[in-house]
Amino acid sequence: MRHYDYIIAGSGLAGLYAAYHAASYGKVALLTKSGITESNSYFAQGGIAAVTNEDDAPALHFEDTIIAGRGLCDYPAVDILVNEGPQRILELIEAGMHFDMEDGSLALGLEGGHHRKRILHAGGDATGRMVTSFMISKVINNPRIDIFENHSVISILHEDNCCYGVRAWNLVNQSEELYTAPHTFLTLGGTSAIYKRTTNPHTTIGDGLALAYNAGCEIADIEFIQFHPSAIYTDSEEAFLISEAVRGEGAHLINQNGERFMPAIHELAELAPRDIVAQSIYSQMCKYNQDFVWLSLKHLDAEMIKRRFPNIYEKCRELGIDMCDRIPVAPAAHYMVGGVRTDLNGQSNLRNLYIVGELASSGIMGANRLASNSLIECLVFGKRAIEASRNTKAQKEIPHFFPCYHCNEQYASVYIQLKKDISRLMTVHAGIIRNAKLLQEGLDKLQILENKIPNEKNEYYSLLSHNLLTVARLIICSGLRRKESRGGHFREDFPQSDDNYLYHIIQQKNKKITTTPINTQK
């Protein structure tokens, strides 16, 4: 058993930023399932949304976020995001982070749902990598932070509604390790890799969601999965993201007849909020019985494209696609809009357990995340959570916890097959377009799959298998409960939004599904 002042599980921007600040107040253990660069944050292309220009204002950023959230945003959380975001950006710059500049000022991009240019970017289309790499440099050089790569968190140490740390599985030594601390942070990202086509790393399968649920945390709004409209379509199941910023620079979506279809659907055309664009693309694919639509850039300046999007251009070239002409694209699972319910300081309903980043449901995202609000959320709420933890009384005595997990390698192939089966099931039964019949069939099939998997107590692969089933069930059960279409949840049997569903859907282990009202008071 190793004891620290802070345990931070996850090495995306939320985890790195929290670790960086936590090191000012104590010794930090940073655990990550794979390498420190394997995260959604690292692969984020678009940028960070924050008000830095005189013709913009936090009130305008607030309004865009609320509109994109389709009536389910909690106003106090959004107010904090848009007002504290600029200060976090300034602090990053003062610490040495370099964002792209233009004529002596910060270069600002435009993305879907935004009515002002407020997207900061770095390295053109490599913002996530640049910001995350910058924070990694701060973390690895800090003597107060110990980094444990290839350590998968498998359980939360808790007793009497209080968190004391985590159990981790050392993937190199194939052994369990215990970490205790007065303050534990889960920043383990989302669950989009539970779908067949995803822009996420293959490790993003909802570990954190299952961990928190199993420990008794509240899970909110998990029916809302954001499908990114434009991921390169190939014959394989791999989906490489084409940043929304490409459409922000003027690229057009065209169908198999060569027609633009977005102007007739939304006033912002290709820059409509992501849920609308993804559903519109899906409808065109169904209409023409095609697996993709085209993203056309042929009318744009080729040199500008190469300069602005060097990484995307190179990836297209590798795939034999001329980005300066047109790119075949189709939606792919991209972002978990809901998550573990927290207060305005990242605190879950389990004392001393904080949730930050994509895993958190703080009330900001509503039913649909506004583009590029995710990275700024990591910064704003990562710092708030660390500061809030300083006011939390440390546990006087830690209960005795002992290692109890083992690994049965013969179950590894069963788990791998289950992961494939669930990815296909979720894509068909809880994808972009849903209905009661599909969702219920998906739930029934999950039960059949559960009957086939190992159920060995305290066994590593058995745990992973049940976690996958837990995450899939949470999404489907919440989707069945919401009998309307809103944001990242579209029910073809209830295609309109219904004001009777203006609430958060809450799920908690061994309890019935409940709801809680939206907070519209600033």
C-alpha positions in Angstrom: 0.0 0.0 0.0 1.4 3.4 -1.0 0.2 6.6 0.6 0.0 10.0 -1.1 -1.6 13.4 -0.5 -3.3 13.2 -3.9 -4.2 10.3 -6.2 -5.0 11.3 -9.8 -6.2 8.5 -12.1 -6.0 9.5 -15.8 -3.4 11.4 -17.9 -5.5 13.5 -20.2 -5.5 17.3 -19.8 -7.8 17.2 -16.7 -5.5 14.8 -14.9 -2.2 16.5 -15.9 -3.5 19.9 -15.0 -4.9 18.7 -11.6 -1.6 16.9 -10.8 0.3 20.1 -11.7 -1.7 22.2 -9.2 -2.0 19.4 -6.6 1.9 19.2 -6.4 1.9 22.7 -4.8 0.1 21.2 -1.8 1.5 17.7 -1.4 2.8 14.5 -2.9 0.9 13.2 -6.0 0.5 9.8 -7.6 -0.5 10.0 -11.2 -1.8 6.7 -12.6 -2.6 6.0 -16.3 -3.8 2.8 -18.0 -1.3 3.0 -20.9 1.3 5.7 -21.8 1.0 9.2 -20.5 0.2 10.5 -24.0 -2.7 8.1 -24.7 -5.7 10.2 -24.1 -8.5 12.0 -25.9 -7.0 15.3 -24.9 -3.7 14.4 -26.7 -5.6 13.7 -30.0 -7.9 16.8 -29.8 -7.5 18.8 -33.0 -9.8 21.8 -32.9 -8.8 23.9 -29.9 -9.8 25.5 -26.7 -12.9 27.8 -26.5 -12.3 30.9 -24.3 -13.0 34.6 -24.6 -9.8 36.5 -25.4 -10.9 39.0 -28.0 -12.4 42.5 -27.5 -15.3 41.8 -29.8 -16.3 38.8 -27.7 -17.7 38.5 -24.2 -18.3 35.7 -21.6 -22.0 36.4 -21.9 -21.9 35.5 -25.6 -19.9 32.3 -24.9 -22.5 31.5 -22.2 -25.3 31.9 -24.7 -23.7 29.7 -27.3 -23.1 27.0 -24.7 -26.7 27.1 -23.5 -28.1 27.0 -27.0 -25.9 24.0 -27.9 -26.9 22.2 -24.6 -30.6 22.1 -25.7 -32.1 23.3 -22.5 -30.2 20.9 -20.2 -27.3 23.0 -19.1 -27.0 24.1 -15.5 -26.5 27.9 -15.6 -24.1 28.2 -12.6 -21.7 25.7 -14.1 -21.7 27.4 -17.5 -21.2 30.8 -15.9 -18.1 29.5 -14.1 -16.7 28.0 -17.3 -17.0 31.1 -19.5 -15.9 33.6 -16.8 -12.9 31.6 -15.3 -11.8 30.2 -18.7 -10.0 33.3 -19.9 -7.9 33.5 -16.7 -6.9 29.8 -17.0 -5.7 30.5 -20.6 -3.7 33.5 -19.4 -2.1 31.4 -16.7 -1.1 28.8 -19.3 0.5 31.4 -21.5 2.3 32.9 -18.6 3.6 29.5 -17.7 5.1 29.2 -21.3 2.4 27.6 -23.4 2.5 29.0 -27.0 -0.8 29.3 -28.9 -0.8 30.1 -32.6 -0.5 33.8 -33.4 -1.6 36.0 -36.2 -0.5 39.6 -36.7 0.7 39.8 -33.1 -2.5 38.5 -31.6 -3.9 35.1 -30.7 -5.1 33.4 -33.9 -8.8 32.5 -33.3 -10.9 29.9 -35.1 -14.6 29.4 -35.6 -16.4 26.1 -34.9 -19.9 24.8 -34.9 -22.3 26.5 -32.5 -20.1 29.5 -31.9 -21.2 32.9 -33.1 -17.7 34.5 -32.5 -14.2 33.5 -33.3 -12.9 32.3 -29.9 -11.2 29.0 -30.6 -7.5 29.1 -29.6 -5.3 26.6 -31.4 -1.7 25.5 -31.4 0.3 23.8 -34.1 -2.6 24.4 -36.5 -4.7 21.2 -35.9 -2.6 19.8 -33.1 -3.9 21.8 -30.1 -4.6 18.8 -27.9 -1.1 17.3 -28.5 0.6 20.7 -27.9 -1.3 21.6 -24.7 -1.1 18.1 -23.3 2.6 17.8 -24.2 3.2 21.2 -22.5 1.5 19.9 -19.3 3.4 16.6 -19.5 6.6 18.5 -19.5 5.5 20.3 -16.3 4.4 17.1 -14.6 7.4 14.8 -15.4 9.9 17.3 -14.2 8.1 17.8 -10.9 9.8 15.8 -8.0 6.5 15.8 -6.1 4.7 13.8 -8.8 5.2 10.1 -9.2 3.9 8.8 -12.5 2.7 5.2 -12.8 2.1 4.2 -16.4 0.5 0.9 -17.4 -1.6 1.0 -14.1 -5.3 0.4 -14.7 -7.5 1.5 -11.8 -9.9 -1.4 -11.1 -11.7 -0.3 -7.9 -12.3 2.6 -5.6 -11.4 2.1 -2.0 -14.4 3.3 0.0 -16.2 2.8 3.2 -19.2 4.7 4.8 -19.6 6.9 1.7 -16.0 8.1 1.9 -13.2 7.5 -0.6 -9.8 6.5 0.6 -8.0 5.7 -2.7 -7.9 3.1 -5.4 -7.0 -0.4 -6.3 -4.8 -0.5 -9.5 -3.7 -3.4 -11.7 -0.1 -3.3 -12.7 -0.3 -4.3 -16.4 3.4 -5.1 -16.5 3.7 -7.2 -13.4 0.1 -8.5 -13.6 -0.4 -7.7 -9.9 -2.7 -5.6 -7.8 -1.4 -2.4 -6.0 -3.2 -0.2 -3.5 -2.9 3.6 -3.3 -4.4 5.6 -0.5 -4.8 9.4 -0.1 -7.0 12.0 1.5 -8.0 13.2 -2.0 -8.7 11.0 -5.0 -9.4 12.3 -8.5 -10.8 10.3 -11.4 -10.0 11.9 -14.8 -10.4 8.8 -16.8 -12.2 10.2 -19.8 -15.3 8.9 -21.7 -16.7 5.8 -23.2 -16.9 6.3 -27.0 -14.6 3.4 -27.8 -17.5 1.2 -26.7 -18.9 1.9 -30.2 -17.6 0.3 -33.4 -16.6 3.6 -35.1 -15.0 6.1 -32.8 -12.5 8.9 -32.8 -11.2 7.9 -29.4 -8.2 5.7 -28.4 -9.2 2.0 -28.0 -8.7 2.3 -24.2 -11.6 4.8 -23.8 -14.3 2.3 -22.9 -15.9 3.8 -19.8 -13.6 2.4 -17.1 -14.1 5.5 -14.9 -17.9 5.4 -15.3 -18.1 1.8 -14.2 -15.7 2.4 -11.3 -17.7 5.4 -10.0 -21.0 3.6 -10.5 -19.8 0.5 -8.6 -18.7 2.7 -5.7 -22.2 4.3 -5.5 -21.7 7.5 -7.4 -24.5 9.2 -9.3 -24.4 8.9 -13.1 -26.2 11.7 -15.0 -27.3 12.3 -18.6 -25.5 9.2 -19.9 -28.0 8.8 -22.8 -26.3 11.7 -24.6 -23.4 10.4 -26.7 -22.0 13.0 -29.1 -21.1 11.6 -32.6 -18.6 13.8 -34.3 -20.0 14.5 -37.8 -16.8 14.3 -39.8 -14.5 11.3 -39.3 -12.7 9.9 -42.4 -14.5 6.9 -43.8 -12.3 3.9 -44.8 -13.1 0.2 -45.4 -11.6 -0.6 -42.0 -13.3 0.3 -38.7 -10.7 3.0 -37.9 -12.1 6.5 -37.8 -9.7 9.4 -38.1 -11.1 12.7 -36.9 -11.5 15.7 -39.3 -11.6 18.7 -37.0 -14.7 20.8 -37.0 -12.3 23.7 -37.6 -12.0 22.4 -41.2 -15.7 23.3 -41.7 -15.0 26.5 -39.7 -12.6 27.5 -42.5 -15.4 27.0 -45.1 -15.5 23.3 -46.1 -18.8 22.1 -47.5 -20.7 18.9 -46.8 -22.1 17.4 -50.0 -24.2 14.3 -50.7 -23.7 11.6 -53.4 -25.4 14.0 -56.0 -22.9 16.7 -55.3 -25.4 18.8 -53.4 -24.8 20.8 -50.2 -27.6 19.8 -47.8 -26.8 21.7 -44.6 -28.0 25.2 -45.6 -31.5 24.0 -46.0 -31.4 22.4 -42.5 -29.9 25.0 -40.2 -29.0 28.7 -40.4 -25.4 28.0 -39.5 -25.2 25.3 -42.3 -22.1 23.2 -41.8 -21.4 25.0 -38.5 -24.6 24.0 -36.9 -24.2 22.2 -33.5 -22.7 18.7 -33.8 -25.9 16.7 -33.1 -27.7 18.4 -36.0 -24.9 17.9 -38.4 -24.3 14.3 -37.4 -28.0 13.4 -37.7 -28.2 15.2 -41.1 -25.2 13.3 -42.5 -26.7 10.0 -41.2 -30.0 10.8 -43.0 -28.2 11.5 -46.2 -26.3 8.2 -45.9 -29.6 6.4 -45.4 -31.3 8.3 -48.2 -28.6 7.3 -50.8 -27.7 4.0 -49.2 -24.1 5.1 -48.8 -21.6 4.7 -46.0 -20.4 8.3 -46.2 -20.9 11.8 -47.5 -18.2 14.1 -48.9 -16.5 17.0 -47.2 -15.5 19.3 -50.1 -12.6 21.7 -49.9 -11.9 22.1 -53.6 -13.2 25.7 -53.5 -10.7 26.7 -50.7 -7.1 27.8 -51.0 -4.9 24.7 -51.1 -1.9 26.4 -49.4 -4.0 27.7 -46.6 -5.4 24.2 -46.0 -1.9 22.6 -45.9 -0.7 25.4 -43.5 -3.7 25.4 -41.2 -4.2 21.6 -41.0 -0.8 19.9 -41.5 -1.6 16.8 -39.5 -4.9 16.1 -41.2 -3.4 16.8 -44.6 -0.7 14.3 -44.0 -3.1 11.7 -42.7 -5.3 12.1 -45.8 -2.2 11.8 -48.0 -1.3 8.5 -46.2 -4.8 7.2 -47.0 -4.6 8.2 -50.6 -7.0 11.1 -50.2 -6.5 14.6 -51.6 -7.6 16.9 -48.7 -7.6 19.8 -51.1 -10.3 18.1 -53.2 -12.8 16.1 -51.0 -12.8 13.7 -48.1 -15.2 10.8 -47.5 -16.6 11.3 -44.0 -19.2 9.7 -41.7 -20.1 10.3 -38.0 -18.2 8.4 -35.3 -18.7 8.2 -31.5 -16.7 11.0 -30.1 -17.7 12.4 -26.7 -19.6 11.2 -23.6 -21.7 14.2 -22.8 -23.1 12.9 -19.5 -21.0 11.2 -16.8 -20.4 11.1 -13.0 -22.5 13.8 -11.4 -20.5 16.5 -9.5 -21.0 19.8 -7.8 -19.4 23.0 -9.0 -16.0 22.0 -7.5 -15.8 18.5 -9.0 -16.9 16.7 -5.8 -19.0 13.6 -6.4 -21.5 12.3 -3.9 -18.7 10.1 -2.4 -16.7 12.2 0.0 -13.1 13.0 -1.1 -13.7 11.6 -4.6 -13.4 14.3 -7.3 -14.3 13.8 -11.0 -12.9 16.1 -13.7 -12.9 16.3 -17.4 -15.1 14.2 -19.8 -15.9 11.7 -17.1 -17.6 14.5 -15.0 -21.2 15.6 -15.5 -21.0 19.1 -13.9 -24.0 20.5 -15.8 -22.0 22.4 -18.5 -22.6 20.2 -21.5 -26.4 19.7 -21.3 -27.6 17.5 -24.0 -24.9 18.4 -26.5 -21.3 19.7 -25.9 -20.5 22.9 -27.6 -17.3 22.5 -29.7 -14.0 23.0 -27.9 -15.6 23.5 -24.5 -14.0 20.2 -23.3 -10.4 21.3 -22.9 -11.3 24.5 -21.2 -13.5 22.5 -18.8 -10.5 20.4 -17.8 -8.6 23.6 -16.9 -11.4 25.5 -15.1 -12.7 22.6 -13.0 -9.4 20.9 -12.5 -8.1 23.9 -10.7 -11.4 24.4 -8.8 -11.4 20.8 -7.6 -7.8 21.1 -6.3 -8.6 24.3 -4.5 -11.7 22.9 -3.0 -9.9 19.8 -1.8 -7.7 22.0 0.4 -10.8 22.8 2.5 -11.7 19.1 2.9 -10.8 17.5 6.2 -8.4 14.6 5.8 -9.5 11.2 7.1 -8.2 10.6 10.6 -7.7 6.9 10.1 -7.6 4.9 6.9 -9.5 1.5 7.1 -7.4 -1.6 6.4 -7.6 -2.6 2.8 -5.9 -5.6 1.3 -5.1 -6.8 -2.2 -7.7 -9.3 -3.4 -7.6 -9.5 -7.2 -6.0 -12.1 -9.4 -5.8 -12.7 -13.1 -6.9 -15.7 -15.1 -5.4 -15.4 -18.5 -7.7 -17.9 -20.1 -10.5 -15.3 -19.9 -8.5 -12.7 -21.9 -9.9 -13.9 -25.2 -13.4 -13.9 -23.8 -13.1 -10.3 -22.8 -11.7 -9.3 -26.2 -14.6 -11.0 -28.0 -17.1 -9.3 -25.6 -15.6 -5.9 -26.4 -16.2 -6.5 -30.1 -19.7 -7.8 -29.6 -20.7 -4.8 -27.4 -19.2 -2.3 -29.9 -21.4 -3.8 -32.7 -24.4 -4.0 -30.3 -24.1 -0.4 -29.2 -23.7 0.9 -32.8 -26.9 -0.8 -33.9 -29.1 -0.5 -30.8 -27.9 2.8 -29.2 -26.3 4.7 -32.1 -27.1 8.0 -33.8 -30.8 7.1 -34.4 -32.6 5.1 -31.7 -36.1 3.8 -30.9 -37.7 1.8 -28.1 -37.6 -1.5 -30.0 -33.8 -1.2 -30.8 -33.0 -0.1 -27.2 -34.9 -2.9 -25.6 -33.5 -5.5 -27.9 -30.0 -4.1 -27.1 -30.8 -4.5 -23.4 -32.0 -8.1 -23.9 -28.8 -9.0 -25.9 -26.6 -7.6 -23.1 -28.3 -10.1 -20.7 -27.5 -12.9 -23.2 -23.9 -11.8 -23.4 -23.6 -11.6 -19.6 -24.7 -15.2 -19.3 -21.8 -16.2 -21.5 -18.9 -14.4 -19.7 -16.9 -15.6 -16.7 -18.1 -14.6 -13.2 -15.0 -15.4 -11.2 -14.9 -13.4 -8.0 -12.2 -10.7 -7.9 -10.8 -11.8 -11.2 -9.3 -9.1 -13.5 -10.9 -10.1 -16.9 -14.3 -10.9 -15.2 -14.3 -7.4 -13.7 -13.4 -5.8 -17.1 -16.2 -7.7 -18.8 -18.8 -6.8 -16.3 -17.7 -3.1 -16.4 -18.3 -3.1 -20.2 -21.8 -4.5 -19.7 -22.4 -1.9 -16.9 -21.5 1.0 -19.2 -23.6 -0.3 -22.1 -26.6 -0.8 -19.7 -26.3 2.7 -18.3 -26.5 4.3 -21.7 -29.4 2.1 -23.0 -31.5 2.4 -19.8 -31.1 6.2 -19.8 -32.0 6.2 -23.5 -35.2 4.2 -22.9 -36.1 6.6 -20.0 -35.9 9.7 -22.2 -38.8 9.5 -24.6 -38.0 12.5 -26.7 -35.2 13.7 -29.1 -32.7 16.2 -27.7 -29.1 16.9 -28.5 -27.0 13.7 -28.7 -30.1 11.5 -28.1 -32.4 11.1 -31.1 -35.4 8.8 -30.8 -37.2 8.3 -34.2 -40.2 7.1 -32.3 -40.2 10.5 -30.4 -38.6 12.8 -32.9 -39.5 16.1 -31.2 -38.2 17.6 -28.0 -40.6 17.5 -25.1 -40.4 20.1 -22.3 -41.7 17.4 -19.9 -38.1 16.0 -20.1 -36.3 19.1 -19.1 -34.4 17.3 -16.3 -31.3 15.3 -15.7 -31.7 11.5 -15.5 -29.8 10.0 -12.6 -28.7 6.4 -12.2 -27.2 4.9 -9.0 -26.3 1.4 -8.2 -29.1 -0.6 -6.5 -31.5 2.3 -6.8 -34.3 3.2 -9.2 -33.7 5.8 -11.9 -34.5 9.3 -10.7 -34.5 12.8 -12.1 -33.4 16.2 -10.9 -34.4 19.6 -12.3 -32.2 21.8 -14.4 -30.6 24.8 -12.5 -31.4 27.9 -14.5 -30.4 30.3 -11.7 -27.0 32.0 -12.1 
